Amino acid sequence: MIELLKIIIIVIAILFLVKKKWDLGLVLFLGTLLTGLIFSLNLKVFSHNLLEALISRETINVIGIILLVLYLGNLLRIKGNFKKMVNSLKKLVPEPRLILALPPAFIGLLPMIGGALMSAPIVEEAGRRWKLTPALKTFLNYWFRHIWEYCWPLYINLIFASDILQIPIKRISYVQFPFTILAVLLGLVVLFVRVPHLPKERSDQSFLSNLFNLFFSIWPILLAIILVFVFKFTLLFSLGVVVLLTQVFFRMNIQERFKIIWKSISVKTVFLLASVMMFKRILEVSGALSSLTRVFPPEGTSAYLLLFTVPFFLGLLTGVNHAYVGIAFPILLPILGEGDPDMVLVMFAYVSGFVGILLSPTHFCLVLTLDYFKANLRDVYKILIWPSLIVFSAAFLVLLFLRII
């Protein structure tokens, strides 16, 4: 029971600092120090494991992946590829209402902080034909921007989960892909029920010409997908190949190249990634995780309750997409399993946390979109709450029929 109290103190301290808007990387690093102190970890052992966590292959791998993703996002935005993509979509899509959903969905393929703000002007422009309410425009932009986070391997949530659980990211993607399909369907229901049909805009270009423009606007993303899922290369290698090819095929002077590279090197993000890996390692070596399994066996009602409450409230309180994975998954590792985890439990914990993220009033994308469209949060919640609850209910039903009953 004393061990459980120690873990509760660590979690409360982390949540308190996050609520105070402290940098998440710093919060996790302080949580790592607090864990070592509370569990009386020998200073030499503590220092050795911190160093090992920092220079481990998995830490270097995850940092490399995130930096390459940031580079691709900045490159495609600065070179105007996203704008070209949207212009092509407008002329290709037979159902005009889908233009309200496709831009945020496509931009969501490359994770970036505040990415919803990039697609908001597109939704605003497309929505003029219907005179949509600010709340509905906010929902459409926000919801479709986040449909990929259940399965898309470029998202830091999934990268963290893969490294923490020590399993290939493809395994998580395959298991959670149905939730992306569900999210798409729920978003389309809202779209088609609330927005009336209008005739398609005419285009001066041929279908093949528009398709060609669409392909060349997002070929780096498509190539990364093919290399990972078809040729079975690692995500780091695939992104490395794609980034090298962009250096060959994108016309840029040296100054512009270095400007994009420099903009993509985020010390804050690297520190966050390193802090997550250090936090996980110290939780393991301190005995904190093994003590948790003694208090809460990795099966039964108490375990299922933890799988919901810890990720959900971390997501709801922090509003940070990867916080609930980076903080909750190391704590829940004894229940989830490492190396060969129970994927149903992983799915339930992940979806629980992400529903908390979607409903969080501190979520950066939601805050930015609300501000852009001048929407009222209560009005947005009236639209957002039921599809979010359906997503969680689906995850709970899977847990109920495959594990509880």
C-alpha positions in Angstrom: 0.0 0.0 0.0 2.9 2.3 0.7 4.2 1.7 -2.9 0.8 2.7 -4.3 0.9 5.9 -2.2 4.3 6.8 -3.7 3.0 6.3 -7.2 0.0 8.5 -6.5 2.3 11.2 -5.2 4.3 11.1 -8.4 1.2 11.2 -10.6 -0.4 14.1 -8.6 2.9 16.0 -8.7 3.1 15.6 -12.5 -0.6 16.6 -13.0 -0.1 19.6 -10.7 2.8 20.9 -12.7 1.1 20.2 -16.1 -1.9 22.2 -14.9 0.4 25.0 -14.0 1.4 25.1 -17.7 5.0 23.9 -17.0 6.8 22.5 -20.0 5.9 18.8 -20.3 9.5 17.7 -20.9 10.6 19.4 -17.7 7.6 18.0 -15.8 8.5 14.5 -16.9 12.2 15.0 -16.0 11.2 16.3 -12.6 8.9 13.3 -12.3 11.8 11.0 -13.1 13.9 12.7 -10.3 11.0 12.4 -7.9 10.5 8.7 -8.7 14.2 8.0 -8.0 14.0 9.9 -4.7 10.8 8.5 -3.4 11.8 4.9 -4.2 15.3 5.5 -2.7 17.1 4.6 -5.9 20.9 4.5 -5.5 22.5 7.6 -7.0 25.0 5.5 -9.1 22.2 3.2 -10.4 20.0 6.2 -11.1 22.6 8.1 -13.1 23.7 5.0 -15.0 20.1 4.2 -16.1 19.4 7.8 -17.0 22.5 7.7 -19.3 21.5 4.3 -20.8 18.0 5.7 -21.5 19.4 8.7 -23.2 21.8 6.8 -25.5 19.6 3.7 -26.1 18.7 2.7 -29.7 15.0 3.2 -29.0 15.5 6.8 -27.8 17.7 7.8 -30.8 15.2 6.1 -33.1 12.2 8.0 -31.7 14.0 11.3 -31.8 15.1 10.7 -35.4 11.5 9.9 -36.5 10.0 13.0 -34.9 12.6 15.4 -36.3 12.1 13.9 -39.8 8.3 14.3 -39.5 8.7 17.9 -38.4 10.9 18.5 -41.4 8.4 17.1 -43.8 5.6 19.1 -42.3 7.5 22.3 -42.5 8.8 21.6 -46.1 5.3 20.8 -47.5 3.8 23.8 -45.8 6.5 26.3 -46.9 6.6 25.0 -50.5 2.8 25.4 -50.8 2.1 21.7 -51.3 -0.8 21.7 -48.9 -2.4 24.6 -50.8 -2.0 22.7 -54.1 -3.5 19.6 -52.6 -6.7 21.5 -51.5 -7.1 23.2 -54.9 -6.9 19.8 -56.6 -9.4 18.2 -54.2 -11.9 21.0 -54.9 -12.0 19.9 -58.5 -11.7 16.2 -58.0 -14.3 15.5 -55.3 -17.8 14.8 -56.7 -19.6 15.7 -53.4 -18.8 19.4 -52.6 -19.5 18.8 -48.8 -16.5 16.6 -48.6 -14.3 19.7 -49.2 -15.1 20.6 -45.6 -13.7 17.3 -44.4 -10.9 16.3 -46.8 -8.4 19.3 -46.3 -8.2 18.8 -42.5 -8.0 15.1 -43.0 -5.2 15.3 -45.5 -3.2 17.9 -43.5 -3.7 15.6 -40.5 -1.5 13.0 -42.3 1.5 15.0 -41.2 1.4 15.8 -37.5 2.3 19.3 -36.5 1.5 21.5 -33.6 -1.6 23.5 -34.2 -2.2 21.8 -37.5 -5.9 22.5 -37.3 -5.1 26.1 -37.7 -3.6 25.4 -41.1 -6.8 23.8 -42.4 -9.2 26.3 -40.7 -8.9 28.9 -43.5 -9.7 26.3 -46.1 -12.8 25.1 -44.2 -13.8 28.8 -43.7 -13.5 29.5 -47.4 -15.3 26.3 -48.5 -18.0 26.8 -45.9 -19.1 30.2 -47.3 -21.4 28.4 -49.8 -23.5 27.1 -46.9 -23.2 29.9 -44.3 -22.3 27.4 -41.5 -22.3 28.2 -37.9 -19.0 28.8 -36.1 -19.6 25.8 -33.9 -20.1 23.4 -36.9 -17.1 24.8 -38.8 -15.0 24.3 -35.6 -16.2 20.7 -35.2 -15.6 19.7 -38.8 -12.1 21.2 -38.9 -11.2 19.7 -35.4 -12.8 16.3 -35.8 -11.4 15.4 -39.3 -8.0 16.8 -38.4 -7.7 14.0 -35.7 -9.2 11.0 -37.4 -5.7 9.5 -38.0 -4.4 9.5 -34.4 -5.7 6.0 -33.7 -3.5 4.3 -36.3 -1.3 6.7 -38.3 2.4 5.7 -37.7 3.7 9.3 -37.9 1.9 10.4 -34.8 4.0 10.7 -31.7 1.3 9.0 -29.6 1.8 5.8 -31.6 5.6 6.2 -31.7 5.7 6.5 -27.9 3.4 3.5 -27.5 5.5 1.4 -29.8 8.7 2.2 -27.9 7.2 1.9 -24.5 5.5 -1.4 -25.2 8.5 -2.7 -27.3 6.4 -3.7 -30.3 6.3 -2.7 -34.0 4.2 0.4 -34.6 2.4 -1.5 -37.4 0.9 -3.8 -34.9 -0.8 -1.0 -33.1 -1.8 0.6 -36.3 -3.6 -2.5 -37.6 -5.4 -3.1 -34.3 -6.7 0.5 -34.0 -7.4 1.2 -37.7 -11.1 0.4 -37.2 -11.4 3.4 -34.9 -10.2 5.7 -37.7 -12.9 4.2 -39.9 -15.4 4.8 -37.1 -14.3 8.3 -36.6 -14.6 9.0 -40.4 -18.1 7.6 -40.5 -19.2 9.6 -37.4 -17.8 12.8 -38.9 -19.5 12.2 -42.2 -22.9 11.6 -40.4 -22.6 15.0 -38.8 -21.5 16.6 -42.1 -24.2 15.1 -44.3 -27.0 15.6 -41.7 -26.1 19.3 -40.9 -24.9 20.5 -44.3 -27.3 20.5 -47.3 -26.1 19.2 -50.8 -25.0 21.8 -53.4 -23.9 21.3 -57.0 -20.1 20.7 -57.7 -17.9 23.6 -58.8 -16.8 23.5 -62.4 -13.1 23.0 -63.3 -11.2 24.1 -66.3 -8.7 21.3 -65.9 -9.2 17.6 -66.7 -9.7 14.9 -64.1 -6.3 13.4 -64.8 -4.6 16.8 -64.6 -6.1 17.5 -61.2 -5.2 13.9 -60.0 -1.6 14.4 -61.2 -1.4 17.7 -59.3 -2.8 16.0 -56.1 -0.3 13.2 -56.3 2.7 15.5 -56.7 1.6 17.7 -53.9 1.7 14.9 -51.4 4.1 12.3 -52.9 6.5 12.4 -49.9 3.7 11.3 -47.6 2.5 8.6 -50.0 6.0 7.3 -50.5 6.6 7.0 -46.7 3.3 5.0 -46.5 4.4 2.6 -49.3 7.9 2.0 -47.8 6.5 1.2 -44.3 3.4 -0.8 -45.2 4.3 -2.4 -48.5 8.0 -2.9 -48.4 8.1 -3.3 -44.6 10.9 -0.9 -44.0 11.3 0.7 -40.6 9.6 4.1 -40.1 13.0 5.8 -39.5 14.5 4.4 -42.6 11.5 5.2 -44.7 11.3 8.8 -43.5 15.1 9.2 -44.1 14.7 8.0 -47.7 11.8 10.4 -48.3 13.6 13.4 -46.8 16.7 12.7 -48.9 14.6 12.5 -52.0 12.9 15.8 -51.2 16.4 17.3 -51.2 16.9 16.1 -54.7 13.5 16.9 -56.2 12.5 20.2 -54.4 14.1 23.2 -55.9 15.5 25.3 -53.1 18.7 27.4 -52.6 21.0 26.5 -49.7 19.7 29.3 -47.5 16.1 28.1 -47.9 17.1 24.5 -47.2 18.9 25.4 -44.0 16.0 27.6 -42.9 13.6 24.7 -43.1 16.0 22.3 -41.4 16.7 24.8 -38.6 13.0 25.4 -38.1 12.5 21.6 -37.8 15.1 21.1 -35.1 13.1 21.5 -31.9 15.2 21.3 -28.7 11.9 21.3 -26.7 10.6 18.3 -28.6 13.9 16.4 -28.3 14.0 17.1 -24.5 10.4 15.9 -24.2 11.2 12.6 -26.0 14.3 12.0 -23.9 12.3 12.8 -20.7 9.7 10.2 -21.6 12.3 7.5 -22.2 14.1 8.4 -18.9 10.8 8.4 -17.0 10.0 4.9 -18.3 13.4 3.5 -17.5 13.4 4.9 -13.9 9.9 3.6 -13.3 11.1 0.1 -14.3 14.4 0.0 -12.3 12.9 1.7 -9.2 10.4 -1.1 -8.7 7.5 1.3 -9.1 5.8 -0.8 -11.9 6.2 -4.1 -10.1 4.7 -2.7 -6.9 1.7 -1.5 -9.0 1.0 -5.1 -10.1 1.0 -6.3 -6.5 -1.7 -3.7 -5.6 -3.6 -3.9 -8.9 -3.3 -7.4 -10.5 -3.0 -7.2 -14.3 -6.5 -8.5 -14.7 -10.0 -8.0 -13.3 -12.1 -4.9 -12.5 -9.3 -2.8 -10.9 -7.0 -3.2 -13.9 -9.8 -2.2 -16.3 -10.7 0.8 -14.2 -7.0 2.0 -14.2 -6.8 1.5 -18.0 -9.6 4.0 -18.4 -9.1 6.6 -15.6 -5.3 7.1 -15.9 -5.2 7.9 -19.7 -8.5 9.6 -19.8 -7.9 12.1 -17.0 -4.3 12.7 -18.2 -5.7 13.5 -21.7 -8.6 15.6 -20.3 -6.4 17.6 -17.9 -3.3 18.2 -20.1 -4.9 18.5 -23.5 -1.5 17.3 -24.9 -1.9 14.5 -27.5 1.2 12.5 -26.4 1.1 13.2 -22.7 -1.3 10.4 -21.8 0.8 7.9 -23.6 4.1 9.2 -22.4 3.0 9.4 -18.7 0.2 6.7 -18.5 1.6 3.9 -20.5 4.8 3.4 -18.5 2.7 3.3 -15.3 0.2 0.9 -16.9 3.0 -1.3 -18.4 2.5 -4.2 -15.9 -1.1 -4.4 -16.9 -0.6 -3.9 -20.6 2.5 -6.1 -20.9 5.8 -5.3 -22.5 7.2 -7.1 -25.6 4.0 -9.0 -26.1 1.2 -6.8 -24.7 -2.5 -7.6 -24.7 -3.6 -5.5 -27.7 -7.2 -5.3 -26.6 -6.0 -3.6 -23.3 -3.6 -1.4 -25.3 -6.4 -0.3 -27.6 -8.8 0.5 -24.7 -6.2 2.5 -22.8 -5.2 4.4 -25.9 -8.8 5.2 -27.0 -9.7 6.2 -23.4 -6.8 8.7 -23.4 -7.6 10.0 -26.8 -11.2 10.6 -26.0 -10.0 12.7 -23.1 -7.8 14.6 -25.5 -10.7 15.3 -27.9 -12.9 16.7 -25.0 -10.1 18.6 -23.3 -10.8 22.4 -23.2 -7.0 22.9 -23.1 -6.3 21.0 -26.3 -4.2 23.3 -28.5 -6.0 22.5 -31.7 -9.4 23.0 -30.2 -8.4 26.3 -28.6 -6.9 27.6 -31.9 -9.9 26.5 -33.9 -12.4 28.0 -31.5 -10.5 31.3 -31.6 -10.3 31.3 -35.4 -14.0 30.7 -36.0 -15.0 32.7 -33.0 -17.1 29.8 -31.7 -18.5 29.1 -28.3 -17.1 26.0 -26.6 -20.5 25.0 -25.2 -22.0 25.0 -28.7 -19.0 22.9 -30.0 -19.4 20.4 -27.2 -23.0 19.9 -28.2 -21.8 18.5 -31.5 -18.6 16.9 -30.3 -19.8 15.0 -27.3 -21.9 12.3 -28.9 -19.4 11.1 -31.6 -16.7 11.1 -28.9 -18.9 8.9 -26.6 -19.6 6.5 -29.5 -15.9 6.1 -30.1 -15.3 5.3 -26.4 -18.4 3.0 -26.3 -17.0 1.0 -29.2 -13.7 0.5 -27.4 -15.5 -0.5 -24.2 -17.7 -3.0 -26.1 -14.6 -4.6 -27.6 -13.1 -4.8 -24.1 -16.3 -6.2 -22.7 -16.8 -9.0 -25.2 -13.2 -10.0 -25.7 -11.9 -9.7 -22.1 -14.5 -9.1 -19.4 -17.3 -11.5 -20.4 
